[in-house]
Amino acid sequence: MDALPEELIDNIISFVDHRFTLAILARTSRQLYRLATPWLYGHVTFPSQTNPAVFSTRLHHVASFLIRRPDLAAIVEEVTVDQPLRPVDEFRVFDCDELLDLDEVVSVAVDALATKGITDSSMVYYLRRNGDDAWLALLLAHLPNLKRLRRIVQMRAGDDYTRFVGLPPRKQPFTPLEKLMLVGPVGLGGSLQSGRRAIPTRTLMVEPDAPTLDDDVDMERRSMIHVVPHLHALKPKALYIYNMYTDDNVIPDIPFTRSDLESMKRRMADTPEWLWLPTKHLEMRRVSLQDEDVCTLLRECREVETIIFEHEGRSDLDIRRVALMLELHKDTLTRLLLNTFKSSGTPGIVCLRELTALKHLKIASTFIVDPGMNISRLLPPNITTLSIVKPRHQSIFLCSPIAAFLAVWQQFTPYLELVELEGWFALTGVYRGMVQCISAAEASGVELRIIENADIELPGTDIIRPGTEGGWGMEEDDYWPSRCSQTKRRPPQPYEPKRRRRLLDLNALKRIEGHELAAVIARAWGASHSS
């Protein structure tokens, strides 16, 4: 094979009628694969199927694949769509007026790319209303070199309607959104189809009469890979995901390992910038996602600056893979909040040492109190702010490793300026250990802040709003959405205030005697239990 001229091999490939056979042969040689790729992807065909669901599934899979592979999408020059005849029981009969409506869906996407782009909810609206045709429009929006679209719509048996549409050249995608908020509780598949509840009007204008798919159970059995095409259509600069989950029946995506990291970096270097998600701020609060979902979202972005990830453990999370994916953004990521209470992934968190651009880090104390874990070897070298969030059940184990780190931090993080401890402490033994941390911080010259979330009246000041060190996003909102059940069509729930945040006076804390501190905590526990 290597001895044959490439012109001869290319000529032989042109006589292969079956693409499936050509795809199998292409796997035998890198040279053959390179020569066969234009023949495999130059003309994409969606053949007619007896079952419309099979046609829809193939359309969704091919569209998702090409959107994730812009290098292959750039090869596509022609698309042929042979839509199936709908079953009689669906009362779906195509006429000339409806065909014009279907073509209008494609025209909207094409015109938007040729002019100023889509800035409202029109693409989401079409995806909800038109299904397959909107997916086709979304696919066309990501084929930069498409020259011809051939649509065959079966109106009745033996009667085909064929139309050739010439598409103008396109260089830029849709105009990015400033902010997109997806608010649950709902599965990932239903996030962009749940109307005003998922996309607030202050962020993205939603048409009042736009239908929803709240009753479509299958839409919620999706993973992040099904949401990514929607995000590419909207291209948000800031993405907020709140109280959302991955359905338990979702089949995990192909695992991402370190061996794939270098190829992913090469892809980032070779792919035009406008084909990536322009998301700079990525915030996920009270979510229960699989690590495949998080990795899929991170690898679709190119230059993320802020990542806030609060996982609540409804599904298993391999934090090692998530930390590995963060290396793709090591040159741009400056603020990271990683809050997970599963200690099984702690050894993999050493990948954080590679995040050389990181300045502000907030992590759960799970990574610090885990046996055998050295916090000094965990932290990125250039951070200036370290915040540690503590779950209640690890109170007694927190003070010793923190005090040890505060004594030697200059050797590992020379630019560190502030260490912040936040959590529900409310134990006499913990506060005695805090005195050791205060002394170590004063001796080493780093600022130490302790924020208590328990409702106890220790000397200090209530923090009404989260500061730049503690908030990192959503600072303009005074309340988080309340936690409510997973029941569909439940009316909007009232909002609940943020948890209490009290900045303690460290000098006053050192002067409190042990018996006085015990009395204060006992009164606080008694009041909370009686209420």
C-alpha positions in Angstrom: 0.0 0.0 0.0 2.8 2.4 0.9 4.5 1.9 -2.5 1.4 2.9 -4.5 1.0 6.5 -5.7 -1.6 8.4 -3.7 -3.3 9.5 -7.0 -3.9 5.9 -7.8 -5.3 5.1 -4.4 -7.6 8.1 -4.5 -8.8 6.9 -7.9 -9.5 3.4 -6.6 -11.4 4.8 -3.6 -13.7 6.8 -5.9 -15.1 3.5 -7.3 -16.1 2.1 -3.9 -19.9 2.2 -3.7 -20.5 1.3 -0.1 -19.2 3.8 2.5 -19.4 1.2 5.2 -16.9 -1.0 3.4 -14.7 2.0 2.8 -14.8 3.0 6.4 -13.6 -0.5 7.5 -10.8 -0.5 4.9 -9.7 2.9 6.0 -8.9 1.6 9.5 -6.1 -0.7 8.1 -3.7 2.2 7.2 -3.2 5.7 8.2 -2.5 6.7 4.7 -5.7 5.1 3.5 -7.6 6.8 6.2 -6.2 10.2 5.3 -7.1 9.7 1.6 -10.6 8.2 2.4 -11.7 10.9 4.8 -12.9 13.4 2.1 -14.9 10.6 0.5 -16.4 9.5 3.8 -17.4 12.9 5.0 -17.6 15.1 1.9 -21.3 14.0 1.3 -23.4 13.3 4.4 -26.6 11.3 3.7 -29.6 10.7 6.0 -31.4 7.9 4.2 -35.2 7.3 4.6 -36.3 4.9 7.3 -39.6 3.1 7.8 -39.5 4.1 11.5 -39.2 7.9 11.9 -37.5 7.4 15.3 -34.6 5.7 13.6 -34.2 8.6 11.2 -34.3 11.1 14.2 -31.8 9.1 16.1 -29.3 9.0 13.2 -29.8 12.7 12.6 -29.1 13.6 16.3 -26.1 11.3 16.5 -24.5 12.6 13.3 -25.2 16.2 14.2 -23.7 15.8 17.7 -20.6 14.0 16.2 -19.8 16.6 13.6 -20.4 19.5 16.1 -17.8 17.9 18.4 -15.4 17.3 15.4 -15.1 20.6 13.6 -12.1 19.2 11.6 -14.5 16.6 10.0 -17.4 19.1 9.7 -15.2 21.3 7.6 -14.9 18.6 5.0 -18.7 18.3 4.4 -19.7 20.0 1.2 -23.1 18.4 0.5 -25.9 17.1 2.7 -28.8 14.9 1.5 -31.8 14.4 3.8 -34.4 11.8 2.8 -37.1 12.3 5.4 -39.4 9.3 6.1 -43.1 9.1 5.5 -44.9 9.7 8.9 -47.2 6.9 10.2 -50.9 7.5 9.6 -51.7 7.5 13.3 -49.7 10.6 13.7 -52.0 12.5 11.3 -48.9 13.9 9.7 -49.4 14.8 6.0 -47.0 17.0 4.2 -48.4 19.7 1.9 -46.8 22.5 0.1 -47.3 25.1 2.8 -45.8 22.9 5.4 -42.8 22.2 3.2 -42.2 26.0 3.0 -42.3 26.2 6.8 -39.8 23.4 7.1 -37.4 25.1 4.7 -37.9 28.4 6.6 -36.3 26.7 9.6 -33.1 26.1 7.7 -33.2 29.6 6.2 -33.4 31.1 9.7 -30.2 29.4 10.7 -28.4 30.3 7.4 -29.5 33.9 7.4 -28.5 34.3 11.1 -25.0 33.1 10.2 -24.8 35.3 7.2 -25.8 38.5 9.1 -25.7 39.4 12.8 -26.5 36.0 14.3 -29.2 34.8 16.7 -29.4 36.8 19.9 -32.7 35.6 21.4 -34.4 32.3 21.9 -35.2 31.6 18.3 -32.9 28.6 17.9 -34.2 27.1 21.2 -37.7 27.7 20.1 -37.1 25.9 16.7 -35.5 23.0 18.5 -38.5 22.6 20.6 -41.1 23.1 17.9 -39.7 21.5 14.8 -37.5 18.6 16.1 -35.7 17.0 13.2 -35.7 20.1 11.0 -34.3 22.2 13.8 -31.5 19.7 14.4 -30.8 19.8 10.7 -30.5 23.6 10.9 -28.2 23.3 13.9 -26.0 20.9 11.9 -25.9 23.3 8.9 -24.8 26.0 11.2 -21.6 24.1 12.0 -20.7 23.1 8.4 -18.5 26.1 7.3 -17.8 24.7 3.8 -21.3 23.4 2.9 -22.2 24.1 -0.7 -25.4 22.2 -1.4 -28.3 20.9 0.6 -30.6 18.3 -1.0 -33.9 17.6 0.8 -36.2 14.8 -0.2 -39.5 14.9 1.7 -42.0 12.1 1.1 -45.4 13.7 0.7 -47.2 10.5 -0.3 -46.2 7.1 -1.7 -44.3 7.4 -4.9 -44.2 11.2 -4.8 -41.0 12.9 -3.7 -40.4 16.6 -3.3 -36.8 17.5 -4.0 -35.2 20.9 -3.5 -31.7 22.2 -3.9 -30.7 25.0 -1.7 -27.6 27.1 -2.3 -26.0 28.3 0.9 -23.9 31.4 1.2 -20.4 31.1 2.7 -20.3 31.6 6.5 -17.4 32.6 8.6 -18.8 33.4 12.1 -21.3 31.6 14.4 -24.2 33.0 16.4 -23.7 36.1 18.5 -22.7 34.8 22.0 -25.1 35.3 24.9 -23.7 37.2 27.9 -25.3 34.8 30.4 -27.3 31.5 30.3 -28.9 30.1 33.5 -30.2 26.5 33.7 -32.2 26.1 36.9 -33.6 22.7 38.1 -34.6 20.4 39.5 -34.7 18.7 36.1 -32.5 16.3 34.2 -30.0 17.6 31.7 -32.1 16.7 28.7 -35.0 18.8 29.8 -32.9 21.8 30.8 -33.2 23.8 27.6 -36.8 22.7 27.0 -38.4 23.9 30.2 -39.3 27.4 29.2 -38.9 30.4 31.5 -38.0 28.3 34.5 -34.8 27.1 32.9 -34.0 30.3 31.0 -34.9 33.5 32.9 -36.2 36.4 30.8 -33.5 38.7 32.2 -30.9 36.5 30.7 -32.4 35.2 27.4 -35.7 36.5 26.0 -38.2 33.6 25.7 -41.3 34.0 23.5 -44.5 33.8 25.7 -46.2 31.2 23.4 -43.3 29.0 23.0 -44.2 25.3 23.7 -42.2 23.1 26.1 -41.3 19.5 26.3 -42.0 19.1 30.0 -44.1 16.0 29.3 -41.4 14.3 27.2 -39.9 11.8 29.6 -37.3 10.7 27.1 -35.8 14.2 27.0 -34.7 13.8 30.6 -32.8 10.6 30.0 -29.9 12.5 28.6 -26.4 13.4 29.5 -24.3 16.5 28.9 -23.4 15.2 25.4 -27.0 15.9 24.3 -26.9 19.4 25.8 -23.7 20.5 24.2 -25.2 21.1 20.7 -27.7 23.5 22.3 -24.9 25.3 24.0 -23.0 25.6 20.7 -26.1 27.2 19.2 -26.4 29.8 22.1 -22.7 30.2 22.8 -23.0 31.7 26.3 -20.1 33.7 27.8 -21.2 32.7 31.3 -23.0 29.5 32.1 -24.8 28.8 35.4 -26.2 25.4 36.1 -28.2 25.0 39.3 -29.8 21.9 40.9 -29.5 19.6 37.9 -28.7 15.9 37.7 -27.8 13.1 35.3 -30.4 10.4 35.0 -29.4 7.1 36.6 -30.2 5.2 33.4 -27.8 7.2 31.2 -25.0 5.2 29.6 -21.7 6.9 30.4 -19.7 8.4 27.6 -16.3 7.1 26.5 -13.9 7.7 29.4 -11.3 10.4 29.1 -7.8 9.5 30.3 -4.4 11.1 30.4 -3.5 9.4 27.2 -6.1 11.6 25.4 -4.8 14.8 26.9 -2.1 15.6 24.4 -4.4 14.9 21.4 -7.0 17.2 22.9 -4.4 19.9 23.3 -3.4 19.6 19.6 -7.1 19.9 18.7 -7.4 23.1 20.7 -4.4 24.5 18.8 -5.6 23.5 15.3 -9.3 24.4 15.6 -10.5 27.9 14.9 -11.5 29.8 18.0 -15.1 30.5 16.9 -15.8 26.8 16.8 -15.4 26.5 20.6 -17.7 27.5 23.3 -16.7 31.1 24.3 -17.6 30.4 28.0 -15.3 32.2 30.4 -17.4 31.6 33.6 -18.7 28.1 34.3 -20.7 27.7 37.5 -22.4 24.5 38.7 -24.1 24.6 42.1 -26.0 21.8 43.8 -25.6 19.5 40.8 -25.4 15.7 40.7 -23.5 15.0 37.5 -21.4 12.1 36.3 -17.7 12.9 35.7 -18.4 12.2 32.0 -20.8 15.2 32.0 -18.3 17.5 33.6 -15.4 16.4 31.3 -17.6 16.7 28.2 -18.5 20.3 29.1 -14.9 21.3 30.0 -13.4 19.9 26.7 -15.9 21.9 24.6 -14.6 25.2 26.1 -11.3 26.7 25.2 -10.4 29.5 27.6 -12.3 29.1 30.9 -11.2 31.6 33.5 -13.6 30.7 36.4 -14.9 27.2 37.3 -17.3 26.7 40.3 -18.3 23.1 40.9 -20.4 22.0 43.8 -21.3 18.3 43.5 -23.8 16.7 45.8 -23.1 13.1 45.2 -26.3 11.7 43.8 -24.2 10.0 41.2 -20.6 8.8 41.5 -18.0 11.3 40.6 -14.4 10.5 39.7 -12.7 13.7 40.7 -9.4 12.5 39.3 -10.8 12.7 35.7 -12.3 16.1 36.4 -9.0 17.4 37.7 -7.2 15.9 34.7 -9.5 17.8 32.4 -8.7 21.1 34.2 -5.2 20.8 32.7 -6.7 21.9 29.3 -7.3 25.3 30.9 -4.2 25.6 32.9 -3.0 28.7 31.0 -6.3 30.6 31.5 -8.0 29.3 34.7 -7.5 31.8 37.5 -10.4 31.0 39.9 -11.5 27.5 40.9 -14.0 26.2 43.4 -14.0 22.4 43.7 -16.3 21.2 46.4 -16.9 17.4 46.6 -17.2 15.3 49.7 -16.0 12.0 48.2 -12.5 11.2 49.4 -12.0 8.3 47.0 -10.8 10.7 44.3 -8.3 12.5 46.5 -5.0 11.1 45.1 -5.9 12.4 41.7 -6.3 15.9 42.8 -2.6 16.4 42.7 -3.2 17.4 39.1 -4.0 20.8 40.5 -0.3 21.4 40.7 -0.3 21.9 37.0 -2.6 24.9 37.1 0.1 27.5 37.0 -2.3 30.4 36.2 -4.6 29.7 39.1 -4.7 32.6 41.7 -7.8 31.8 43.8 -8.6 28.3 45.0 -11.5 27.1 47.1 -11.6 23.3 47.9 -13.4 21.0 50.3 -11.5 19.9 53.4 -11.9 16.3 52.2 -8.7 16.8 50.2 -6.8 17.9 53.2 -7.9 15.6 56.0 -7.7 12.5 53.9 -5.1 10.1 55.4 -1.7 10.4 53.7 -2.5 13.6 51.9 0.0 16.5 52.1 -1.7 19.8 51.5 1.6 21.4 50.6 2.0 19.2 47.6 -1.6 19.6 46.5 -1.7 23.4 45.9 -0.9 25.2 42.7 2.3 27.2 43.1 1.1 30.7 42.2 -2.1 31.0 44.2 -2.7 34.1 46.3 -6.0 33.0 48.0 -6.8 29.6 49.5 -10.3 28.9 50.8 -11.2 25.7 52.5 -14.8 24.6 53.0 -15.4 22.1 55.7 -18.2 19.5 56.0 -19.6 19.0 59.5 -18.3 15.5 60.0 -14.6 16.4 59.6 -14.4 19.1 62.2 -12.0 17.4 64.6 -9.5 16.5 61.8 -9.1 19.9 60.2 -7.0 22.0 62.5 -3.8 19.9 62.6 -3.0 19.8 58.9 -4.0 23.5 58.5 -1.6 24.5 61.3 1.2 22.4 59.8 0.7 24.0 56.4 0.6 27.6 57.8 4.1 27.0 59.3 5.7 26.1 55.9 3.6 27.7 53.2 6.4 29.9 51.9 8.2 26.9 50.5 5.4 25.7 48.2 3.1 28.7 47.6 5.3 31.8 47.9 2.6 34.2 46.6 0.0 33.2 49.1 -1.6 36.2 50.9 -4.9 34.9 52.4 -6.1 31.6 53.9 -9.8 31.3 54.6 -11.6 28.6 56.6 -15.3 28.4 56.2 -17.7 25.8 57.6 -20.0 24.6 60.4 -17.4 24.3 63.2 -19.5 24.7 66.4 -17.3 22.3 68.5 -15.2 23.2 71.5 -12.3 21.0 70.4 -12.3 22.6 67.0 -12.0 26.1 68.3 -9.1 25.0 70.6 -7.4 23.8 67.5 -8.2 27.0 65.7 -6.0 28.9 68.3 -3.0 26.9 67.0 -3.9 27.9 63.4 -4.1 31.5 64.4 -0.7 31.4 66.1 0.9 29.7 63.1 -0.5 32.3 60.7 0.7 35.2 62.8 4.2 33.7 63.0 4.4 33.1 59.2 2.9 36.4 58.1 -0.1 35.2 56.2 -3.6 36.5 56.8 -6.1 34.0 58.3 -9.9 34.4 58.1 -12.4 32.0 59.9 -16.0 32.1 58.7 -18.6 30.3 60.9 -21.8 29.0 59.3 -23.3 27.8 62.5 -25.8 30.1 64.3 -23.6 30.8 67.4 -22.9 34.2 68.9 -19.1 34.4 68.9 -17.3 37.7 68.5 -17.3 38.8 64.9 -19.2 40.4 62.1 -22.0 38.9 60.0 -21.2 38.9 56.2 -24.4 39.9 54.5 -23.1 39.4 51.0 -20.4 37.0 49.8 -17.2 38.9 49.0 -15.0 38.4 46.0 -13.1 35.7 47.9 -16.1 33.7 48.9 -18.7 34.4 46.2 -17.0 34.0 42.8 -20.2 34.4 40.8 -23.9 35.1 41.4 -22.8 38.1 43.6 -25.6 40.2 42.3 -28.3 37.7 43.6 -29.2 38.0 47.3 -30.8 34.5 47.4 -30.2 31.0 46.1 -33.2 29.1 44.6 -34.7 26.9 47.2 -34.4 23.1 47.1 -37.6 21.5 46.1 -38.8 18.0 45.1 -38.3 16.4 41.7 -42.1 16.4 41.0 -43.0 17.8 37.6 -45.1 20.9 37.2 -44.6 21.9 40.8 -45.3 25.7 41.2 -42.3 27.9 41.7 -41.0 27.7 45.3 -40.1 30.6 47.5 -36.5 31.6 47.7 -34.4 30.8 50.8 -31.6 33.0 52.1 -28.0 32.1 51.9 -26.5 30.2 54.8 -25.1 32.4 57.6 -21.6 33.6 57.2 -20.0 35.2 60.3 -16.4 36.5 60.1 -14.9 35.8 63.5 -12.7 38.1 65.5 -9.6 36.1 65.9 -8.1 38.2 68.7 -11.3 37.9 70.7 -11.5 34.2 70.0 -8.1 33.6 71.6 -9.2 35.4 74.8 -12.3 33.3 75.3 -11.8 30.7 78.0 -12.6 27.0 77.3 -15.7 26.8 79.6 -17.1 30.1 78.2 -16.7 28.7 74.6 -18.4 25.5 75.6 -21.4 27.4 77.1 -21.8 29.5 73.9 -21.8 26.4 71.7 -24.2 24.5 74.0 -26.7 27.4 73.9 -26.5 27.5 70.1 -27.1 23.7 69.8 -29.9 23.9 72.3 -31.6 26.7 70.4 -31.2 25.0 67.0 -32.6 21.7 68.3 -35.6 23.4 70.1 -36.5 25.3 67.0 
